[in-house]
């Protein structure tokens, strides 16, 4: 049995959760509360950097969400979620890595005020974040062709990664109105059962606010 240790507020966790659902796999879902539960010895034994998600498969512990996705695709190749053609595969990988390395970090300054309702958003950082997000969205808009998904007629691992971040953008004050293909892509995703099942509840967002505020305070103090 596969076991996913996750936090519902985490995009890193959601991308694995969505992939498990899209592949129709049986798994156990174990929530790790990020109020210190991730630092307990039992969890550190499977996640030495106290990060989520972690996937455990018959005693084999896998950390880092992109590694987990590759593991699932290799071990459970049906339905296929990576294209075979070189250009299509490159598109999927670009979307994954740009989402993780550029888009998600850029959302943090916006999340402080817009999503979590906390004071302290710095105007200069917000402007730089908005510029970075616009660059990402333009790239993604150009990478989408006449097919419904990135590089494919069927959902791919690009969707599970970017699709765990982009639906949050309107809540962070970023409109998708200038990106019609990307907006339609996003609508297709959030109507799917896997996305509906993994959307964080308002209660989960409220519960995470003090944790997020504490983390922001620690970063400012460094």
C-alpha positions as CSV (number, residue, x, y, z in Angstrom):
1,X,0.0,0.0,0.0
2,X,1.2,3.5,-0.9
3,X,1.2,6.0,1.9
4,X,1.3,9.8,1.3
5,X,2.3,12.0,4.1
6,X,1.1,15.5,3.2
7,X,-0.4,18.8,4.3
8,X,-3.5,19.9,2.4
9,X,-2.3,23.6,2.2
10,X,0.9,22.6,0.4
11,X,1.1,22.7,-3.4
12,X,4.0,20.3,-3.2
13,X,1.8,17.8,-1.5
14,X,-1.2,18.5,-3.7
15,X,0.7,17.7,-6.9
16,X,1.5,14.2,-5.6
17,X,-2.0,13.7,-4.3
18,X,-3.5,14.7,-7.6
19,X,-1.2,12.4,-9.5
20,X,-2.2,9.4,-7.3
21,X,-5.9,10.2,-8.0
22,X,-5.4,10.7,-11.7
23,X,-3.6,7.4,-11.9
24,X,-6.4,5.7,-10.0
25,X,-4.1,4.2,-7.4
26,X,-5.0,3.0,-3.9
27,X,-3.2,4.9,-1.2
28,X,-3.4,5.9,2.4
29,X,-3.4,9.7,3.2
30,X,-1.7,10.8,6.4
31,X,-1.9,14.5,7.2
32,X,1.1,16.1,8.9
33,X,0.3,19.3,10.8
34,X,2.9,21.9,10.2
35,X,2.7,23.3,13.7
36,X,5.7,21.1,14.8
37,X,4.4,17.6,13.9
38,X,6.9,17.5,11.0
39,X,9.7,17.8,13.6
40,X,8.8,14.7,15.6
41,X,11.2,11.8,15.5
42,X,8.8,9.4,13.8
43,X,8.4,11.7,10.9
44,X,12.1,12.7,10.7
45,X,12.8,9.0,10.4
46,X,11.2,9.1,6.9
47,X,11.8,12.7,6.0
48,X,15.2,13.8,7.4
49,X,14.7,17.4,6.2
50,X,11.2,17.5,7.8
51,X,9.6,18.4,4.5
52,X,6.4,17.2,3.0
53,X,5.3,15.3,1.0
54,X,6.8,11.9,1.5
55,X,5.6,8.8,-0.3
56,X,6.2,5.4,1.4
57,X,5.9,2.3,-0.8
58,X,6.5,-0.9,1.0
59,X,9.2,0.6,3.3
60,X,10.8,2.7,0.5
61,X,10.7,6.4,1.5
62,X,10.7,9.0,-1.3
63,X,11.1,12.6,-0.6
64,X,11.0,15.6,-3.0
65,X,7.7,15.9,-4.9
66,X,9.2,15.8,-8.4
67,X,11.1,12.6,-7.6
68,X,7.8,11.1,-6.3
69,X,6.1,11.9,-9.5
70,X,8.8,10.3,-11.6
71,X,8.6,7.2,-9.3
72,X,4.9,6.9,-9.8
73,X,5.1,7.4,-13.6
74,X,7.8,4.7,-13.8
75,X,6.1,2.2,-11.5
76,X,2.6,2.8,-12.6
77,X,2.8,3.9,-16.3
78,X,-0.9,3.6,-17.0
79,X,-2.3,6.1,-17.7
80,X,0.8,7.6,-19.1
81,X,1.5,11.1,-17.8
82,X,4.7,11.9,-19.7
83,X,4.8,12.3,-23.5
84,X,7.2,10.3,-25.6
85,X,8.1,12.9,-28.2
86,X,11.2,14.9,-27.3
87,X,9.7,18.4,-27.8
88,X,6.5,17.4,-25.8
89,X,8.6,16.0,-23.0
90,X,10.7,19.1,-22.9
91,X,7.5,21.2,-22.6
92,X,6.3,19.2,-19.7
93,X,9.7,19.4,-17.9
94,X,9.9,23.1,-18.5
95,X,6.5,23.7,-17.0
96,X,7.3,21.6,-14.0
97,X,10.7,23.2,-13.3
98,X,9.6,26.8,-14.0
99,X,6.5,26.3,-11.7
100,X,8.7,25.0,-8.9
101,X,11.7,27.3,-9.3
102,X,10.1,30.6,-10.5
103,X,6.4,30.7,-10.1
104,X,5.9,29.3,-6.6
105,X,8.6,31.4,-4.9
106,X,7.2,34.5,-6.6
107,X,3.8,33.9,-5.1
108,X,5.1,34.2,-1.5
109,X,5.0,38.0,-1.3
110,X,1.5,38.1,-2.7
111,X,0.3,35.3,-0.4
112,X,1.2,37.3,2.7
113,X,-1.6,39.8,2.2
114,X,-3.9,38.5,-0.5
115,X,-4.4,34.8,0.6
116,X,-3.4,34.8,4.3
117,X,-4.6,38.3,5.1
118,X,-1.4,39.2,7.0
119,X,0.3,42.6,7.1
120,X,3.8,43.2,5.9
121,X,3.7,42.8,2.1
122,X,6.7,44.9,0.8
123,X,5.8,47.0,-2.3
124,X,9.1,46.4,-4.0
125,X,9.0,42.7,-3.5
126,X,5.4,42.5,-4.6
127,X,6.2,44.4,-7.8
128,X,9.2,42.1,-8.6
129,X,7.0,39.1,-7.9
130,X,4.3,40.4,-10.3
131,X,6.9,40.8,-13.0
132,X,8.2,37.3,-12.5
133,X,4.7,35.8,-12.5
134,X,3.9,37.7,-15.7
135,X,7.0,36.3,-17.4
136,X,6.0,32.8,-16.3
137,X,2.4,33.1,-17.5
138,X,3.5,34.5,-20.9
139,X,5.8,31.5,-21.3
140,X,3.1,29.0,-20.4
141,X,0.6,30.7,-22.7
142,X,3.1,30.3,-25.5
143,X,3.8,26.7,-24.6
144,X,0.1,25.7,-24.9
145,X,-0.8,24.8,-28.5
146,X,-4.1,23.6,-29.9
147,X,-4.1,20.6,-27.5
148,X,-5.9,20.8,-24.2
149,X,-2.8,20.1,-22.1
150,X,0.9,20.9,-22.1
151,X,2.4,18.8,-24.9
152,X,-0.4,16.3,-24.9
153,X,-4.1,15.5,-25.6
154,X,-4.1,13.9,-22.1
155,X,-3.3,15.2,-18.7
156,X,0.5,15.1,-17.8
157,X,2.7,15.8,-14.9
158,X,3.0,19.4,-16.1
159,X,-0.7,19.8,-15.1
160,X,-0.2,18.2,-11.7
161,X,2.6,20.6,-10.9
162,X,1.5,23.9,-12.5
163,X,-2.1,23.0,-11.7
164,X,-1.4,23.0,-8.0
165,X,-0.2,26.6,-8.2
166,X,-1.9,28.6,-11.0
167,X,-5.5,28.2,-9.6
168,X,-4.3,30.1,-6.6
169,X,-3.3,33.2,-8.7
170,X,-6.7,34.9,-8.8
171,X,-6.8,34.7,-5.0
172,X,-3.4,36.3,-4.9
173,X,-4.7,39.2,-7.1
174,X,-3.3,38.0,-10.4
175,X,-5.8,37.7,-13.2
176,X,-5.5,35.2,-16.0
177,X,-7.6,37.4,-18.3
178,X,-4.6,38.2,-20.5
179,X,-3.8,34.5,-21.0
180,X,-6.9,33.0,-22.7
181,X,-5.4,29.5,-23.4
182,X,-3.9,29.3,-19.9
183,X,-7.2,30.4,-18.4
184,X,-9.2,27.8,-20.3
185,X,-6.5,25.2,-19.3
186,X,-7.0,26.2,-15.6
187,X,-10.8,25.9,-15.9
188,X,-10.4,22.4,-17.4
189,X,-8.2,21.3,-14.5
190,X,-10.2,22.6,-11.6
191,X,-13.4,20.9,-12.9
192,X,-11.7,17.5,-12.7
193,X,-12.6,15.3,-9.6
194,X,-8.9,15.1,-8.6
195,X,-8.6,18.8,-8.3
196,X,-12.0,19.2,-6.5
197,X,-10.9,16.5,-4.0
198,X,-7.6,18.2,-3.1
199,X,-8.7,21.9,-2.8
200,X,-7.7,23.2,0.6
201,X,-10.8,24.0,2.7
202,X,-11.3,27.4,4.3
203,X,-10.6,25.8,7.6
204,X,-7.2,24.5,6.4
205,X,-6.3,28.0,5.2
206,X,-7.3,29.6,8.5
207,X,-5.3,27.0,10.5
208,X,-2.2,27.7,8.4
209,X,-2.3,31.5,8.9
210,X,-0.5,31.6,12.3
211,X,2.1,29.1,11.0
212,X,2.7,31.2,7.9
213,X,2.9,34.4,10.0
214,X,5.5,32.7,12.3
215,X,7.6,31.6,9.4
216,X,7.6,35.1,7.8
217,X,8.6,36.6,11.2
218,X,11.5,34.1,11.4
219,X,12.7,35.1,7.9
220,X,12.6,38.8,8.7
221,X,14.6,38.2,11.9
222,X,17.4,36.4,10.1
